[in-house]
Each structure stands twice: as C-alpha cells, then as structure tokens.
Amino acid sequence: MQFRDLGAQYQVLKDEIDAGIRDVINSSAFILGKPVTELENKLAEYVGRKHCVTCGNGTDALQLALMTWKIGPGDAVFTSDFTYFASAGSSSVLGATPILVDIDLKTLNMDPDALEFQIKRVLDEGKLTPKVIVPVDLCGQPADYDRILPIAEKYGLKVLEDGAQGFGGDIRGKRACSFGDMSATSFFPSKPLGCYGDGGAVFTDNDEEDARLRSIRAQGKSPVDKYDNREIGINSRLDTIQAAILLPKFKALADHELDDVNKAAEIYTERLKDHVVTPTVLPGYRSSWAMYTILLKNREERNAKQAYLKSKGIPTMIYYPRGLHQQEAYKWMDLSDEMYPNTIEASNRCLSLPIHPYISEEDIDLVCKTIIE
Ligand SMILES: *Cc1c(COP(=O)(O)O)cnc(C)c1O
C-alpha cells in the first residue's frame, strides 16, 4: 500500500500526460509556453479569482505575494504554528517577523481567538507593525475564514491564504485559493493538485498585483522588455512541461477526484469514529483531503500504532512532529510551549493515514481494521 499512490493516477491519465509532455518537447517552448497560459486561465476561473500567476513552487508563491506588498523588516506576519515551514519561512527570508499562532485542535487550523491574542500582543509590545495574516488550509480544509476575515478587517491587515494543501476545498461553494487578498498554492507532487516536480501559483483579483507578480517572478522586469529591470525580483517560473502535466490532472481533479477522495474520507470516518479522534470538517466546509489525520490518546499510543501499522505494511506519516515555535531556526524568538498548547497536543497525537482519490475500499478497511485491533 502507498501513502499517496501517484502511480495509480498516472496509469489512468497516462495517454494525456505523455502526449502533453511530447508536445512540449516538439514545440521547444520549455519556458512560459502556451500550456502555462492555458493552465493559469483555467485555474483562475476554477477558484474564482481574476488572475493566476504560476511560479516555481509554493514557497516562492508565498514569497512573491509578500514581495508584491513590500513586506520586510519591522513587519509582523501572522501564521499558524502547526504547518509546513514555508508558511513562516517565506516572510523570514524577506526580513519580516513571523508571529506564530496556536491552532484549534478540532480542525488543526489557525485558532481565530489565538490570532487576535497575538495581534494584540504585537500591538502592545509596539516593536513590529502588524501587516499580513497567512492562514493555512491544513490537510485540505480551508482555514476558518468566516472568523479570520473580520479580524483582518478590524485591525487593517491583509490576508494571504496559504492554500498549498487546500486547492479543491471550499466554503459553501466558494473555492479555496479565493479567500483574502491573495492566495498561494503548491503543485508539489503529493499536494491535491500536484505536478511531476516543483510548481506553484499565486491568485489575485487585483490587476496591479497581477502585473507586479509577473514582474517580480522575472527579476523585476518591465511588462514589455525582459532586459529593463525596474526592481529586485527573483526567477521563479512554472516549466511548460509541468503545466502540460497539470492540465489533465486538473481536469481529473475537478471531474471526479475530489468526489472520490471525499468518499474515501467518509468511509474512514465511518469506520474509525468510535475508536479514535477523526478529523472535524466545519459545517459548510469541504476538504480536498491533502491528508487524513487522526489523533490518538498520547505520543506513546501514536508511536506504537504507527510502528504496528508499519509492521503490517501500512505507511503513515506524522504531519507535523513539532510546532514551528519549536524549530531550531526560530529558537531565537524564545517562544514558550505554554503559548501553544494545541500545537503541542497535535504534534504528540497526530497520525496521517494513506489517502488519495484512487485508494480502494479494501485498503481503507485494512487500515481501519489494523488501527482498531
Ligand atoms: C507544501 C507546502 C508549502 C510549500 O510548497 P512547496 O511547493 O513545497 O514550496 C507551503 N505551505 C504549506 C502549508 C505546504 O503544505
């Protein structure tokens, strides 16, 4: 059994993917070829944003959005403590200070009360200027935008959605990567919409931001002349081959994969809900199930279950083994565990199970039976 079976998906989409790759090679348009524009248009329309600007990876997508807003030294950027490093690292590389926010143990997403607590703390200290909130759509479920967006409004902060895991999810039909002022996503192979290498995208409704994103991803070039550089940018583009791979994969995701993976999650929850803590999806929210994460009683039980599952050939992952406030890279911030009780709980108790749109009911049954015994 595989944790995320990308081979099973490839077998279904092989003809289209292979033809797409061959066409790109035949065209020799390896950088910013036609499939890139086609993909940008389709993704923007799907999520419900005016513009999609593809780039090299999800980390760059976050960084490009922050650069467009000129975020830098002295600025505070609020993000979840329980996430992949890039959610915070993308502001650190620009010299800004990430402010880590504890999570809600039910959804594993940013706790809006903890967010407001941190905003007030930064304002009281008076050293940094609060600028941006980066809510993370962890495991595929959109963050609690119903409560986060009013907080952003109240304090005059911008919102950058980290939709790296969230692509395909929605809140009452409004799709992930359309929340807040800008959104970022990743096409890392194991994400809900993954390519065969690195890739990412930024979404915005604002024409000026779209133009600046396109400039900054190409060394700050002017709109018409590649060798007329107006500001400091980076080099971050989506390869045409990756766009050609993503086009059929995106179609499959929209056509049936989201339904299939939701069906798989439903079966898991039905079988496991009386035995372990299963994921909570808020009413009106839909997940794209980048991960299916259960909570066990404590670290000992979690580790024992993981070892037992492994002995039976069932792969699981611990997303994530520690909070960002516990990372060596952020030791200098000297943040105490007491401020992050739910991150600590989650990191000790979480276990992510195999899930993807092509998983069989037999495999799910086997995973559940093995957990229960
Ligand atoms: C994967 C991920 C990223 C970064 O994406 P890359 O394409 O790997 O750079 C950022 N945020 C979250 C929450 C992620 O899961």
The ligand as a Gaussian input file, in Angstrom:
#p B3LYP/6-31G(d) Opt

LIG

0 1
 C        3.881000      22.272000       0.658000
 C        3.542000      23.488000       1.403000
 C        4.131000      24.733000       1.125000
 C        5.280000      24.918000       0.180000
 O        5.133000      24.394000      -1.074000
 P        6.437000      23.966000      -1.941000
 O        5.890000      23.816000      -3.303000
 O        6.934000      22.689000      -1.348000
 O        7.415000      25.056000      -1.844000
 C        3.693000      25.845000       1.825000
 N        2.744000      25.741000       2.759000
 C        2.166000      24.553000       3.077000
 C        1.101000      24.520000       4.105000
 C        2.554000      23.393000       2.411000
 O        1.991000      22.224000       2.746000

